[in-house]
């Protein structure tokens, strides 16, 4: 698996961009990404006080994107801005620079599912508008582009989308 990456520079929009090719049909890749996030999202990546039992993406514009803990407490991460199966989704990431939900803050995550063949899909990922983090924008771009952030998350998605077993997830 290869995950490409690019971080915007000072003269361009600050964004983290990645791409991964999965050996599965586009419709399946889209469904795994949107309906089975709990299966591949790292347990360590949460904002609630407990490891989530579920990561939920409501399948429509305006739908919530959130985690639900074992105590049924929900912590919202953002919302669905564009829902266009199986080609793309745009999510509003509403986590502040302090990793707390802020309904008045939003950066965008666009995921495109591009058919390269009947059993092959290119998944292009862009987390943009990172300049909205203000004086912490460069810091957040580095964090989000680090190996244990979007690269790890997309790598785990890749494994599950292809029907393979994930390695044990440290909790």
N, C-alpha and C positions, 0 to 999 in steps of 0.2 A: 504494500500500500504506500502510495506517495501522497503527501498532503503538501500542496504548494502554498506559499504564503507571500504576502506583500503588505507592508505598512506604509501608509501615505507619508509624504514628506511635508516640510513646512510650507511649501508652495501649493500643495494640493489638499484636498479634503482629507482629514485624519480618519483613517479607516483600517480595519484588519480584514484582509481578504485571503480566502483559502479555497482550495478545490480538492476534491477527491473523486475517484472513479470507482464505482461499485458494480460488481458483476451481478446485476439483478435488473429486472424491468423497471422502468420509470415509475409506474403506478405503485409498485411494491416499495420502492425506495421512499416515495412520498408518504405512503402509509406508515412505514416503520418510523420515519422521522416525526410524523405528526401524531400518530396514535399509540406509539410504543416508546415514548420518551423515557418512561420509567424503567424500561428494560436496558437502556444503554447510557443514561445520564449518570455520571459518577456520583456515588453516594456522598462523597466529601464536598460536593458543590451545592450548597444549600444556604439559605439565609435564616431559616427557622432554628429553634433551639434543639430540635431533634432531627435525626436523619429521616428524610421524607420516605413515606411508603408509596407515594405516587407523585408523578410530574404530569400535570394536565394542561392540555392545549385545547381550548374550546374551538371547534371547527367552523368558525364564521367570523367575518369582520366585526370587531368589537368584542370578540370572545376573550376571556381571560386566559392568561398563561401563569400558572401557579404551582406551588408544591403543597402537598398535604401530608402532615406528620402523622405518626401512629396515634396521637391524641386527637386527631381530626382537625387540628388547627391548620388553617390555610394561610400561606404567605404568598402574596402576589408578586410576580416578577415583571409583568407587563401585559400586553394585549396583542391580539391579532389585528393588524392593520389591513392586510390584503390576503385573501384566501382564494387561490386559483389552482385547484388540483387538476392534474398532477404536476403542473409546470412550476409553480412558485408560491411562496408565502413571504410576507413581510411581517415581522414581529416588532412591536414597540418594546424595547428593553427599558424598563423604568426603575432600574437600580441606580441609586446615587453613587457618588464617589466613595461613600462610606458603606456600600453594599446593603442599603436599606431601600425599601420600596418608597418611591416618591411619585404620586399621581401627576405632579406638575412637571416631571422631568421625563424626557424620552430620547433615546438614541434608537437607531433602526438596525434590524438584522434582516437581510434579504437572503433567501435560500432559493436557488434555481435548480430545477431537476431537468437535465437536458439529455434526451435519448441519443445515445451513440450507436445503438443497435438494439435488437429485441431483448437482449440479456445484459445490457451495459448502459449505465447511467452516469453522466458527469454531474456532480453536485457542486455548484458554485456558491460560496458563502461570503457574505460581506457584512461586517458590523461597522456601520458608518455613523457620522455625526458625532464622533468622539470629541470634537472640539467643544461640545456642549458641557464637558466636564471642566471647562474653564482652565484655571491654573494647574489643575491635576490631569489635564487631557493627555499629555505625553506619558505620564505615569500609568494611566489606565490603558493606553495603547500598548505599552510594554507588557503590562500584566495580561491583558487579553490575548496578546500574541505570544505569550510564553508557552513552553511545551506542555504545561499542565492546565492550560486553559482551553481555548477553542481547538487547538490541535489534538489534544487528548479527547475532547468531547466528540469531534468528528471522526477520530480514529475508532472510538468505541461504537459510534453509529455504523461505520463501515463494516465492522465485524458482525454486528447483529443483522444488518441489512442483507448480508451474504449468508445468513443462517449459521454462522459459526459461534462457538462458545467464547464468551468473554473470560479473560483471566479473573481471578478472585479480586474483588473490589475491597480495598482496605477501608474499614469504617472507623 
